[in-house]
Amino acid sequence: MITRADVEELDRTDPLRGFRDRFVGADDDLIYLDGNSLGRLPVASADRLFDVVHSQWAHGLVRSWESWISWPRSVGDLLGATLLGATEGQVVISDSTSVNLYKLAAAALDLRPSRRTIVTDSGNFPTDRYVLSGLASARGLRVVEIDGAALQDVAAVLSDDTALVALSHVDYRTGALLPMDSITAAAHSAGALVLWDLCHSVGAVPVSLDACAVDFAVGCTYKYVNAGPGAPAFLYVASALHSSARQPIWGWFGQQAQFEMGSVYSPVESIERFLVGSPPILGIALVESGVRLLAEAGIDRLRAKGIALTSLLISLADSWLAPLGFSVGSPRSAADRGSHVSLRHDDAYRISQALIEHQVVPDFRRPDLVRLGCSPLTTSFSDLYEGMRRLRDIVSSGRYLDIEIPARRVT
Ligand SMILES: Cc1ncc(COP(=O)(O)O)c(C=O)c1O
């Protein structure tokens, strides 16, 4: 049986323990197990934002664009080198994940004009499935949704008609982590291109886009990267595709000699061709600040702590929660999961609400999942232990049973 003394010892010997105090609110009573949805605010980011607003914007005014204009690429390079296994010139910060997904999926489909099938997972994040369906509908293509995206599931549906395989590296509900290398290789051997959604991977698990020969990838920065609500997303396009891949939104930030204001769109032959309009500078400053913190911690140490936290969570769930009607809805093998764990219970919604009333923030995911995020920089072993203890006590005492389920709930 794991004791409080055990977890306090884990915190004492945690090589990342100093990072928690570098976030606003880390010392309040809240047990925050939702850093995989919206990460906490780094103290340095609040300072950085103040500087960009009060100095660069307030006094530099339009002259600050001289420096700002290079940020989508320079911060993309930093993110690529430290968290994505991408060499220079293949990552930019821009738009939202949904918009980037649209741009890159469209570019991929244009590169395979005679093929009519897109492969994705029926459990993929809704925006991914909607964007792919929209593209398929506009072009008269077919989307094949597989149930569960293990290598054999993907391989079973690949054919010489497959244009694109678009999957999430880490599943937003179960936390299942897919083998990027073997799925990418299988898609390539069928002549298809791949597009990975890295929203639940970036900053939590090592990603090796170049080494896996990935074609396209997208992801957000408001989860483990801690860049704040609505922070701009990133996109990756392998440099081998920079001259051939064209995106569908012909904006002036992708244009050669942008400020000559030419009459004909002719995109640059570099990653900037996937930019569209004026970059969100304040948001990019926060992405940079978040990435620097993760880079200082190091992705291998982040991954090791993520595994230790999620393993502790599963052990506590087995001993405390299984007798109360819970089951583990995430892979038990650490190598096959990201940094969150979902617990199944028929009353997951009411239990999640009761947890929030008891100062523990989880996420509820339909229909029966309590999703618990273990963001390695901001979650201590003691936080997790205490959150799980409150969960056990709420359920064993029935303190969730009087919570009403709204007739039409927005989640
Ligand atoms: C896996 C995944 N993809 C895409 C999105 C949506 O991204 P955005 O709202 O930035 O377009 C999310 C949001 O949580 C997500 O978890």
The ligand as a Gaussian input file, in Angstrom:
#p B3LYP/6-31G(d) Opt

LIG

0 1
 C       -6.213000      16.317000     -29.981000
 C       -6.769000      17.693000     -30.199000
 N       -6.800000      18.205000     -31.443000
 C       -7.299000      19.428000     -31.691000
 C       -7.799000      20.209000     -30.662000
 C       -8.434000      21.533000     -30.978000
 O       -7.511000      22.510000     -31.179000
 P       -7.890000      24.050000     -31.490000
 O       -9.049000      24.416000     -30.631000
 O       -6.625000      24.764000     -31.118000
 O       -8.183000      24.184000     -32.925000
 C       -7.755000      19.726000     -29.350000
 C       -8.267000      20.553000     -28.245000
 O       -8.279000      20.210000     -27.101000
 C       -7.240000      18.436000     -29.121000
 O       -7.212000      17.916000     -27.879000

